[in-house]
Amino acid sequence: MVDLATHWLGLSLRSPLVIGASPLADDPDRLARLVDAGAGAVVLRSIFEEQIVNEQLAAHRFLDSYVDTDAEARSFLPDTDVFSLGPEPMLRHLEQVRTTVDVPVVASLNGITPGGWTDIARQLQDAGAHAIELNLYDVPTDLDSTSGDIEARQLETVRTVAEQVTVPVSAKLSVFHTGLPNFATRLAAAGAQGVAVFNRFYQPDIDLDTLDVDRHLTPSTSAELPLRLHALALLHGRVDLSLACTGGIHTGHDAAKALLCGADAIQLVSALLDDDARSLARIHTELTNWLTEKSYQSVDEARGAMSFQNVTDPQAWERVNYARVLQGWQPPVPRRQS
């Protein structure tokens, strides 16, 4: 029997298949079924920096700001302390999940500034999080912000959080870093113990009928996986970080590719949205069968076999392969009409 046990962020997992940050973890009973189907860990839904700040500002605007405008205001306006305007709901949920499943539970913070994240990270740690994933989701719109400015801000966020907690910290990265290997090296120096490649950018569309921005989320497909494979292959064995693949994993063969390129953990979301536990069980079985067919005894044996360091032709991961692909392309031969 193939041993699927792995280590991610220093945590022992019974399987490399991880439930990614999403509503999948909102229902503890549903989450328990996913764990029974083969999940080795779970990442909880992200706490968003803007959401907490906006809730606090709204409460101040509509309640606190009126307290001193009328002599009787203090007698009938509620104190904003009675509302949950911070991470308290997520902390309670984290505690509940810890008592429901027996796999590592990772908390997720989605923000780009140090600020109060250190305090929230400590609270998540105290509530039982085995690790913290910082989703460095940054959409640059400022004309004056350079790539160096953005990376410096993200590194400072990771550094301040890593200094304040004792649990492992992982950074979930964007696909748009120009020098990913170098940035990953600097993340490790800042205290990160892992990276996840990659987060999926919110990509609004245009509604031509209403002339409005069409806000919707399109689930991933396996077509998004190769970009992740390339990043994993470049990082495996070359940076002192635990690697997670997130986005584009829909089959056991997709998961196998991620392992071969160096993934320690494989985060799943879109593939599980329609048929959660049964889909996870299918992926788990497909991965196990493939490893068995290739005579691997464990995921550790397969991990990194196709990485930049270990592949027979490293140029396959470099620029020269781009020319080979283009030069080798041939247009399809049209079918003859009978």
C-alpha positions as CSV (number, residue, x, y, z in Angstrom):
1,M,0.0,0.0,0.0
2,V,1.4,3.4,-1.0
3,D,2.2,5.7,2.0
4,L,0.5,9.1,1.4
5,A,1.8,10.6,4.6
6,T,3.7,13.9,4.1
7,H,5.1,16.9,6.0
8,W,3.9,20.4,5.3
9,L,5.1,23.5,7.3
10,G,6.5,21.0,9.8
11,L,3.1,19.4,10.3
12,S,2.5,15.7,9.9
13,L,-0.3,15.0,7.3
14,R,-1.8,11.6,6.6
15,S,-2.3,12.8,3.0
16,P,-1.0,15.7,0.8
17,L,-4.6,16.6,-0.2
18,V,-5.6,19.7,1.8
19,I,-8.9,21.6,1.8
20,G,-8.0,25.1,0.7
21,A,-9.3,28.4,2.1
22,S,-13.0,28.5,1.1
23,P,-16.6,28.1,2.3
24,L,-15.9,24.3,2.3
25,A,-14.7,24.6,5.9
26,D,-17.7,26.6,7.1
27,D,-19.7,23.6,8.1
28,P,-17.9,21.4,10.6
29,D,-19.9,18.3,9.6
30,R,-19.2,18.8,6.0
31,L,-15.5,19.2,6.8
32,A,-15.5,16.0,8.8
33,R,-16.8,14.1,5.7
34,L,-14.0,15.6,3.7
35,V,-11.4,14.5,6.2
36,D,-12.9,11.0,6.2
37,A,-12.6,11.0,2.4
38,G,-8.9,11.6,2.5
39,A,-8.1,15.3,3.4
40,G,-4.8,15.6,5.4
41,A,-5.4,19.2,6.6
42,V,-7.7,22.1,6.2
43,V,-7.2,25.9,5.6
44,L,-10.1,27.9,7.0
45,R,-11.8,30.7,5.1
46,S,-9.7,33.9,5.1
47,I,-10.1,36.8,7.5
48,F,-10.0,39.9,5.2
49,E,-8.3,43.0,6.4
50,E,-10.7,45.4,4.7
51,Q,-13.8,43.5,6.0
52,I,-12.8,44.0,9.7
53,V,-11.7,47.6,9.2
54,N,-15.0,48.5,7.3
55,E,-17.1,46.9,10.0
56,Q,-15.4,48.8,12.7
57,L,-15.6,52.1,10.8
58,A,-19.3,51.6,10.0
59,A,-20.1,50.9,13.7
60,H,-18.2,54.1,14.7
61,R,-20.0,56.1,12.0
62,F,-23.5,55.0,12.9
63,L,-23.2,54.6,16.6
64,D,-20.2,56.0,18.4
65,S,-20.2,59.3,16.4
66,Y,-23.7,60.1,17.7
67,V,-23.1,59.4,21.3
68,D,-22.0,62.9,22.3
69,T,-24.4,64.8,20.0
70,D,-27.4,64.5,22.3
71,A,-27.6,64.5,26.1
72,E,-29.8,61.4,26.1
73,A,-27.8,59.5,23.3
74,R,-25.8,57.5,25.8
75,S,-29.0,56.1,27.3
76,F,-30.4,54.5,24.2
77,L,-27.6,54.0,21.7
78,P,-25.9,50.6,22.1
79,D,-22.2,50.3,22.9
80,T,-20.2,49.0,19.9
81,D,-18.5,46.6,22.3
82,V,-21.5,44.3,22.1
83,F,-20.9,43.6,18.4
84,S,-18.3,41.2,17.0
85,L,-16.3,43.7,14.9
86,G,-13.1,41.7,14.7
87,P,-12.0,38.1,14.3
88,E,-14.1,36.7,17.1
89,P,-16.5,34.7,14.9
90,M,-13.6,33.1,13.1
91,L,-11.9,32.3,16.4
92,R,-15.0,30.6,17.7
93,H,-15.3,28.7,14.4
94,L,-11.6,27.7,14.6
95,E,-12.1,26.3,18.1
96,Q,-15.1,24.3,16.9
97,V,-13.3,22.9,13.9
98,R,-10.4,21.8,16.2
99,T,-12.8,19.7,18.2
100,T,-14.5,18.2,15.1
101,V,-11.5,17.0,13.0
102,D,-8.2,15.3,13.9
103,V,-6.1,16.9,11.2
104,P,-4.0,20.1,11.2
105,V,-6.1,23.3,11.0
106,V,-4.5,26.3,9.3
107,A,-5.9,29.8,9.7
108,S,-5.9,32.2,6.8
109,L,-5.3,36.0,6.8
110,N,-5.9,38.0,3.7
111,G,-4.2,41.3,3.8
112,I,-1.2,43.4,2.7
113,T,-0.3,45.6,5.7
114,P,1.4,44.6,9.0
115,G,-0.9,46.7,11.3
116,G,-3.2,44.7,13.4
117,W,-2.3,41.4,11.7
118,T,0.2,40.6,14.4
119,D,-2.5,40.8,17.1
120,I,-5.0,38.7,15.0
121,A,-2.3,36.1,14.2
122,R,-1.6,35.7,18.0
123,Q,-5.3,35.3,18.7
124,L,-5.6,32.6,15.9
125,Q,-2.6,30.8,17.4
126,D,-4.1,30.9,20.9
127,A,-7.4,29.6,19.5
128,G,-5.7,26.5,18.2
129,A,-4.4,27.2,14.7
130,H,-1.6,24.8,13.8
131,A,-0.2,27.3,11.2
132,I,-1.1,30.6,9.6
133,E,-1.4,31.2,5.9
134,L,-0.9,34.9,4.8
135,N,-2.7,35.5,1.5
136,L,-0.6,38.3,0.0
137,Y,-3.4,39.3,-2.4
138,D,-2.4,42.7,-3.7
139,V,-4.0,44.5,-6.7
140,P,-1.8,47.4,-7.5
141,T,-3.7,50.5,-8.7
142,D,-1.4,53.3,-7.4
143,L,0.7,54.8,-10.2
144,D,3.5,55.5,-7.8
145,S,3.9,52.0,-6.4
146,T,6.7,50.0,-7.8
147,S,7.1,46.2,-7.7
148,G,9.9,46.8,-5.2
149,D,7.5,48.8,-3.0
150,I,4.9,46.1,-3.1
151,E,7.4,43.3,-2.3
152,A,8.9,45.3,0.5
153,R,5.4,45.8,2.1
154,Q,4.6,42.1,1.7
155,L,8.0,41.0,3.2
156,E,7.4,43.3,6.2
157,T,3.9,41.8,6.7
158,V,5.4,38.3,6.8
159,R,8.2,39.4,9.0
160,T,6.0,41.1,11.7
161,V,3.6,38.1,11.8
162,A,6.4,35.5,12.0
163,E,8.0,37.4,14.8
164,Q,4.8,37.4,16.9
165,V,3.7,33.8,16.6
166,T,5.4,30.4,17.3
167,V,3.3,28.4,14.8
168,P,4.6,28.1,11.1
169,V,3.7,31.0,8.7
170,S,3.1,30.4,5.0
171,A,2.8,33.0,2.3
172,K,0.2,32.5,-0.5
173,L,1.7,34.2,-3.5
174,S,0.5,35.9,-6.6
175,V,1.4,34.6,-10.1
176,F,2.7,38.1,-11.0
177,H,6.1,38.1,-9.2
178,T,8.8,38.8,-11.8
179,G,11.6,37.1,-9.8
180,L,9.8,34.4,-7.9
181,P,12.8,32.4,-6.8
182,N,14.5,35.5,-5.4
183,F,11.3,36.6,-3.6
184,A,10.8,33.2,-2.2
185,T,14.3,33.3,-0.8
186,R,13.6,36.6,0.8
187,L,10.4,35.3,2.3
188,A,12.3,32.5,4.0
189,A,14.7,35.1,5.4
190,A,11.7,37.1,6.7
191,G,10.5,34.1,8.7
192,A,8.2,32.3,6.4
193,Q,8.3,28.5,6.5
194,G,6.4,27.9,3.3
195,V,4.8,29.3,0.2
196,A,1.6,28.4,-1.7
197,V,1.5,29.0,-5.5
198,F,-0.7,30.6,-6.5
199,N,-3.7,32.6,-5.3
200,R,-6.4,33.3,-8.0
201,F,-6.9,36.9,-8.8
202,Y,-10.5,38.2,-8.8
203,Q,-11.0,39.0,-12.5
204,P,-14.2,41.1,-13.1
205,D,-15.8,41.1,-16.5
206,I,-17.9,43.7,-18.3
207,D,-21.6,43.3,-18.7
208,L,-22.4,44.8,-22.2
209,D,-26.1,45.0,-21.5
210,T,-25.9,47.0,-18.2
211,L,-22.5,48.6,-18.9
212,D,-21.5,47.6,-15.4
213,V,-18.7,45.5,-13.9
214,D,-19.8,41.9,-13.8
215,R,-18.7,40.5,-10.4
216,H,-18.5,36.7,-10.4
217,L,-16.0,34.0,-9.6
218,T,-15.2,31.3,-12.1
219,P,-13.9,28.0,-10.7
220,S,-10.5,26.9,-11.7
221,T,-9.8,24.2,-14.3
222,S,-6.8,21.9,-14.9
223,A,-5.7,24.3,-17.6
224,E,-4.4,26.6,-14.8
225,L,-2.1,23.9,-13.4
226,P,1.0,24.3,-15.6
227,L,1.8,27.7,-14.3
228,R,1.9,26.2,-10.8
229,L,4.0,23.3,-11.9
230,H,6.6,25.6,-13.3
231,A,6.9,27.5,-10.1
232,L,7.1,24.4,-8.0
233,A,9.7,22.9,-10.2
234,L,11.9,26.1,-9.9
235,L,11.5,26.3,-6.1
236,H,11.8,22.7,-5.0
237,G,15.2,21.9,-3.4
238,R,16.4,25.4,-4.1
239,V,14.7,27.4,-1.3
240,D,14.3,26.4,2.3
241,L,10.5,26.5,2.2
242,S,7.6,24.0,2.3
243,L,5.7,24.2,-0.9
244,A,1.9,24.0,-1.5
245,C,0.2,23.9,-4.9
246,T,-3.2,25.7,-5.0
247,G,-5.3,26.1,-8.2
248,G,-5.9,23.8,-11.1
249,I,-6.0,20.4,-9.2
250,H,-9.0,18.5,-10.4
251,T,-7.9,14.9,-10.7
252,G,-5.5,12.5,-9.1
253,H,-3.2,12.9,-12.1
254,D,-3.1,16.7,-11.5
255,A,-2.1,16.0,-8.0
256,A,0.6,13.6,-9.1
257,K,2.1,16.3,-11.4
258,A,2.2,18.7,-8.5
259,L,4.0,16.1,-6.4
260,L,6.5,15.3,-9.1
261,C,7.3,19.1,-9.4
262,G,7.9,19.3,-5.6
263,A,4.6,20.1,-3.8
264,D,4.5,19.0,-0.1
265,A,0.7,19.8,0.0
266,I,-2.0,20.1,-2.6
267,Q,-4.8,22.5,-1.8
268,L,-8.3,21.8,-3.3
269,V,-11.3,24.0,-3.6
270,S,-13.0,24.2,-7.1
271,A,-12.8,20.5,-7.6
272,L,-14.8,19.9,-4.5
273,L,-17.5,22.6,-4.7
274,D,-20.1,20.4,-6.5
275,D,-19.6,17.0,-4.9
276,D,-17.2,17.6,-2.1
277,A,-16.5,14.3,-0.3
278,R,-17.0,12.1,-3.3
279,S,-14.8,14.2,-5.5
280,L,-12.1,14.2,-2.8
281,A,-12.3,10.4,-2.5
282,R,-12.0,10.1,-6.3
283,I,-8.9,12.3,-6.4
284,H,-7.4,10.4,-3.4
285,T,-8.0,7.0,-5.2
286,E,-6.7,8.3,-8.5
287,L,-3.5,9.6,-6.9
288,T,-3.0,6.3,-5.0
289,N,-3.5,4.2,-8.1
290,W,-1.1,6.3,-10.1
291,L,1.6,6.0,-7.5
292,T,1.1,2.3,-7.3
293,E,1.3,1.9,-11.1
294,K,4.6,3.7,-11.1
295,S,5.9,1.5,-8.2
296,Y,6.3,4.4,-5.8
297,Q,6.1,3.3,-2.2
298,S,5.4,6.8,-0.9
299,V,4.7,10.4,-1.9
300,D,8.2,11.2,-0.6
301,E,9.7,9.1,-3.3
302,A,7.8,10.9,-6.1
303,R,8.2,14.4,-4.7
304,G,10.5,16.6,-6.9
305,A,11.3,13.9,-9.4
306,M,10.5,16.3,-12.2
307,S,11.8,19.5,-10.5
308,F,14.4,21.8,-12.0
309,Q,17.2,20.1,-10.0
310,N,16.2,16.5,-10.9
311,V,14.7,16.5,-14.3
312,T,16.9,15.0,-17.1
313,D,16.7,18.2,-19.2
314,P,16.5,21.3,-16.9
315,Q,16.1,23.5,-20.0
316,A,12.6,22.2,-20.3
317,W,11.8,24.7,-17.4
318,E,13.8,27.6,-18.9
319,R,13.4,30.1,-21.7
320,V,14.9,27.9,-24.4
321,N,12.0,25.6,-24.2
322,Y,9.7,28.5,-25.3
323,A,11.5,28.5,-28.6
324,R,11.3,24.8,-29.0
325,V,7.6,24.8,-28.4
326,L,6.9,27.6,-30.9
327,Q,9.2,26.1,-33.6
328,G,7.7,22.6,-33.1
329,W,4.1,23.8,-33.5
330,Q,2.3,22.7,-36.7
331,P,-1.2,23.8,-37.8
332,P,-3.8,21.1,-37.7
333,V,-4.3,19.2,-41.0
334,P,-7.8,20.0,-42.3
335,R,-10.1,17.1,-42.8
336,R,-10.9,16.1,-46.4
337,Q,-14.4,16.5,-47.4
338,S,-15.9,13.2,-48.7
